[in-house]
Amino acid sequence: MARRVDQRADVTRDSRGCLRTIAWRGNVHSVKEELDAWEEAGSWWEGERARRFHLVTTHTNLQCELCFEPQTNLWTLCRVWD
């Protein structure tokens, strides 16, 4: 079952742009696989900005949805499945 989190996370990428690690709540999780990625334009008429989403699985079997906001260069951990 998915659990909504909506907390900031620190994400690292390799030289090709692939997600490598997620630092969240004092733990660092290595990304095992990126399952999906997509973009959402947001409600631009209400001032929302475009965001990129990534669904990943970590080596600790944590499946999570990450959101990247290119305008602010910030990552948010949106949901986790455990």
Secondary structure, 3 states (H helix, E strand, C coil): CEEEEEEEEEEEECCCCCEEEEEECCEEEEEEEEEEEEEECCCHHHCCCCEEEEEEEECCCCEEEEEEECCCCEEEEEEEEC
